[in-house]
Amino acid sequence: MPYAYDDQNIFARILRGEIPNNTVKETEHTLAFADIQPQAPHHVLVIPKGRYVTADHFAAEASEAEIVDFWRTFGSICAELGVTPDAGDGYRIISNAGEHGVQEVPHFHLHILGGRGLGRMLQPA
Ligand code: AMP
């Protein structure tokens, strides 16, 4: 079954400039901006500009240029935030997908969380 992309999702609207965002970094294929409800001192969302619903969709269908641009942008943001474990205290990346992942916005995004101890990865259900 093909991935169905909703062009009215909030990140699509941010990419079209219909909704403001607090941009952290923008490249040819990638946009990073502050999460509107930060869960940690650093909470940045990294999204591809292309129409991808989930991480697996992006992995399957994005071009090599998009994939390289996305991950290089992610890495440069971690370095600029000072959260890489070699220079800082570390971080967590999360990408929620689908119902069990409790994905709210159906445009692939990576959460970068840092700036405090984040506890164990998952709480008991
Ligand atoms: P999820 O899809 O569950 O991974 O979470 C979507 C994330 O998008 C949440 O952390 C929201 O706080 C964030 N969010 C929703 N709307 C906006 C917005 N307009 N600007 C920035 N972040 C947003």
Boltz pocket constraint, residues with backbone or C-beta under 6 A from the ligand:
constraints:
  - pocket:
      binder: B
      contacts: [[A, 10], [A, 19], [A, 20], [A, 21], [A, 33], [A, 34], [A, 35], [A, 36], [A, 37], [A, 38], [A, 45], [A, 95], [A, 96], [A, 101], [A, 102], [A, 103], [A, 104], [A, 105], [A, 106], [A, 109]]
      max_distance: 6.0
